[in-house]
Amino acid sequence: MDTETLEELRTYWEPIKGRLIQEVDRDYGVYVPTSGKRINRNSPSGRLIIDTACEYGIDPQDLAAEAIDMHRGYQEGSKGHLNAVKNARRTTGLTKRRIARWENRGRDYSTWPGLDTKARELASDLPDLRIGQGYVQGENYDDTDYAAQLWTLLRDTDDRLPGRYDPEILEQAAARVAKSDSRCDYHTHRFSFSAARFADYLARNGIPWPRLESGALDFSDETFRQMARMHPEVAKLRELRHTLGQLRLESLAVGTDGRNRCLLSPFQSITG
């Protein structure tokens, strides 16, 4: 394998690995997203994830991963808009508190000094405000009430992005997972073997599994190899774990000629 091929393999290894896991894990359901493999049931967000997942009848891990994806997309889509809102607040001095005090005195946007002109200017300078085009050279004056739109925007917009497990995001993520009736995208997530899920799999299928002195399940490759002989149904899982464990691209050595070679030892003997 030359360095160019190795680099390409490294680039696409995560999707390839995800596809391998996806194909095998259909029969086991023992891999979980690395980003969400620990859900603390005692934390507020953990309880909310689990409660929402139970309400929709979906897996909490799938819900957590989908919520993270949605939150990331929300961040990317909202960043420019929220920055524009913050700039507009600094320019006009209209904080949410100041607007509330103004309205409590029986006033509104129309009585705020110079807001009509300033709002139209901001619409031109900050298109991410999404309140209209504002002043455009060579075009006629439009009748958009920029002051009213800017006032409403600055009054009602929360400048902070919601958390990744915000209740509204979780609800939307849960609906999407339930509708798709599918697990997380194995091509874009990193997945890890879950001891808890494997224990559930063993219990469901009545498979006794060796344990360590600590009482934990023994996940050594030798144990998996022996158990695969006794219970062929776990053979595919053993092969997957063995393959992923052996093929670590960062440890592949490349020679001075830019190629990787395997070690051949035709005269080596193994005894015992």
C-alpha positions in Angstrom: 0.0 0.0 0.0 1.5 3.4 -1.0 1.3 6.6 1.0 -1.3 8.1 -1.3 -3.6 5.1 -0.9 -3.0 5.0 2.8 -3.9 8.7 3.1 -7.1 8.2 1.1 -8.0 5.3 3.3 -7.4 7.3 6.4 -9.6 10.1 5.0 -12.5 7.8 4.5 -11.9 5.3 7.2 -14.6 6.6 9.6 -17.4 6.2 7.0 -16.0 2.8 6.0 -15.8 1.7 9.6 -19.3 3.0 10.1 -20.6 1.0 7.2 -19.0 -2.2 8.7 -20.6 -1.5 12.1 -24.0 -0.8 10.5 -24.1 -4.0 8.6 -23.1 -6.2 11.5 -24.9 -4.3 14.3 -28.3 -4.9 12.7 -28.3 -8.3 14.4 -27.0 -7.1 17.7 -27.7 -3.4 18.5 -24.7 -3.1 20.7 -22.9 -0.1 19.3 -23.8 3.5 20.4 -22.7 6.9 19.2 -19.4 7.9 21.0 -20.7 11.4 21.5 -23.7 10.2 23.4 -22.7 6.8 24.9 -23.1 8.1 28.5 -26.4 9.4 29.4 -26.5 10.5 33.1 -29.9 9.5 34.3 -29.5 11.7 37.4 -28.8 14.9 35.4 -31.6 17.2 34.2 -30.6 16.8 30.6 -30.2 13.0 31.0 -33.7 12.6 32.5 -35.2 14.8 29.8 -33.5 12.7 27.0 -34.8 9.5 28.6 -38.3 10.8 29.2 -38.6 12.2 25.7 -37.3 8.9 24.2 -39.8 6.9 26.2 -42.6 9.2 25.2 -41.8 8.6 21.5 -40.8 4.9 21.9 -37.3 5.4 20.5 -33.8 4.7 21.8 -32.3 7.4 24.0 -28.9 7.1 22.3 -30.5 7.7 18.9 -32.3 10.7 20.3 -29.2 12.2 21.8 -27.2 11.8 18.6 -30.0 13.3 16.5 -30.3 16.2 18.9 -26.6 16.9 18.6 -26.8 16.9 14.8 -29.8 19.2 14.9 -28.2 21.5 17.4 -25.1 21.7 15.2 -27.2 22.6 12.2 -29.1 25.2 14.2 -25.8 26.8 15.3 -24.5 27.0 11.7 -27.8 28.4 10.5 -28.4 30.9 13.3 -24.9 32.2 14.0 -25.1 35.0 11.3 -28.6 36.0 12.4 -27.8 36.2 16.1 -24.6 38.2 15.4 -26.6 40.7 13.3 -29.2 41.0 16.2 -26.4 41.7 18.7 -24.9 44.4 16.3 -28.3 46.0 16.0 -28.7 46.1 19.7 -25.3 47.8 20.1 -26.1 50.3 17.4 -29.6 51.3 18.6 -29.1 50.7 22.4 -32.4 48.7 22.3 -31.9 45.9 24.8 -34.8 43.6 25.8 -35.1 45.3 29.1 -35.0 48.8 27.7 -37.8 47.9 25.2 -39.9 46.5 28.0 -39.5 49.7 30.1 -40.4 51.8 27.0 -43.6 49.7 26.4 -44.5 49.7 30.0 -44.8 53.5 29.8 -47.4 53.1 27.1 -45.0 53.8 24.2 -44.0 51.8 21.1 -41.4 51.7 18.3 -42.9 54.7 16.6 -41.9 57.0 19.4 -38.3 55.8 19.7 -36.2 58.7 18.4 -34.7 58.1 14.9 -35.6 54.4 14.8 -37.2 54.5 11.3 -34.1 55.8 9.6 -31.7 53.7 11.7 -33.7 50.5 11.1 -33.7 51.0 7.3 -29.9 51.6 7.5 -29.4 48.4 9.5 -31.5 46.4 7.1 -29.0 47.4 4.4 -25.9 46.9 6.5 -27.0 43.7 8.2 -28.9 41.6 5.8 -28.8 38.7 8.2 -31.3 40.6 10.3 -33.8 39.4 7.7 -36.1 42.4 8.0 -35.9 43.5 4.4 -33.4 45.0 1.9 -33.3 48.5 3.4 -31.7 51.2 1.2 -30.7 49.9 -2.2 -29.0 52.3 -4.6 -31.0 52.8 -7.8 -34.2 51.4 -6.5 -37.4 53.1 -5.4 -38.4 53.7 -1.8 -40.3 50.7 -0.4 -43.1 50.9 2.1 -41.7 48.3 4.5 -42.1 49.3 8.2 -38.5 48.6 9.1 -38.8 50.2 12.6 -41.7 47.9 13.5 -39.8 44.8 12.3 -36.6 45.7 14.0 -38.4 46.6 17.2 -40.2 43.3 17.3 -37.1 41.4 16.4 -35.0 43.0 19.2 -37.9 42.5 21.7 -38.6 38.9 21.0 -35.3 37.4 20.0 -33.2 35.5 22.5 -29.6 36.3 21.8 -28.3 33.0 23.2 -28.4 29.8 21.3 -30.4 27.0 22.9 -28.4 24.1 24.4 -28.0 20.9 22.5 -30.6 19.2 24.7 -33.0 22.1 24.7 -36.6 20.7 25.1 -37.7 22.1 21.8 -34.7 20.6 20.0 -35.3 17.2 21.7 -38.9 17.2 20.6 -38.0 17.9 17.0 -35.2 15.3 17.1 -37.5 12.7 18.6 -40.1 13.3 16.0 -37.5 12.9 13.3 -36.1 9.7 14.7 -39.6 8.3 15.2 -40.6 9.2 11.7 -37.5 7.8 10.1 -37.7 4.6 12.2 -33.9 4.3 11.8 -30.8 4.4 13.9 -28.2 7.2 13.7 -26.2 7.7 10.6 -23.3 5.3 10.9 -21.5 7.2 8.1 -21.2 10.5 10.1 -20.9 9.3 13.7 -18.3 7.5 15.6 -19.6 4.5 17.4 -18.4 2.5 20.3 -19.1 -1.0 21.7 -21.6 -0.8 24.6 -21.1 -3.3 27.4 -24.5 -2.6 28.7 -26.2 -3.2 25.4 -24.2 -6.4 24.9 -25.3 -7.6 28.4 -28.9 -7.0 27.3 -28.3 -8.9 24.1 -26.9 -11.9 26.0 -29.8 -11.9 28.4 -32.3 -11.7 25.6 -30.7 -14.7 23.9 -29.9 -16.7 26.9 -26.2 -16.8 26.3 -24.0 -17.3 29.4 -20.8 -15.2 29.2 -17.5 -15.5 31.1 -16.8 -12.8 33.6 -13.7 -11.3 35.1 -12.9 -11.5 38.9 -14.4 -8.0 39.1 -17.7 -9.4 37.9 -17.6 -7.5 34.6 -18.1 -9.4 31.3 -14.9 -10.6 29.8 -14.4 -8.9 26.4 -11.0 -10.2 25.5 -10.6 -11.5 21.9 -9.7 -15.0 23.2 -13.0 -15.1 25.1 -14.9 -13.9 22.1 -13.2 -16.5 19.9 -14.1 -19.3 22.2 -17.7 -18.1 22.7 -18.1 -17.7 18.9 -17.3 -21.4 18.6 -19.9 -22.4 21.2 -22.5 -19.8 20.0 -22.1 -19.1 16.3 -24.6 -16.3 16.5 -21.9 -14.1 18.0 -19.3 -15.0 15.4 -20.0 -11.9 13.2 -19.7 -9.6 16.2 -16.4 -11.2 17.2 -15.0 -10.8 13.6 -16.1 -7.1 13.6 -14.4 -6.4 16.9 -11.3 -8.3 15.9 -11.1 -6.5 12.5 -11.6 -3.0 14.0 -9.0 -3.8 16.7 -6.4 -5.1 14.3 -6.8 -2.4 11.6 -5.5 0.8 13.2 -4.4 3.0 10.4 -2.3 5.3 12.5 0.0 2.4 13.4 0.7 1.3 9.8 4.4 1.8 9.0 5.5 3.3 5.7 9.0 2.7 4.3 11.4 5.1 2.7 10.0 4.2 -0.7 6.6 5.4 0.4 5.0 2.0 0.6 3.6 -0.1 3.4 4.4 -3.9 3.5 3.3 -6.7 5.7 5.9 -8.9 7.5 6.4 -12.3 6.0 8.2 -14.9 8.1 8.1 -18.2 6.2 10.6 -19.9 8.6 9.0 -18.8 11.8 7.4 -21.6 13.8 4.9 -21.5 16.6 5.0 -24.2 19.2 3.1 -25.0 22.3 
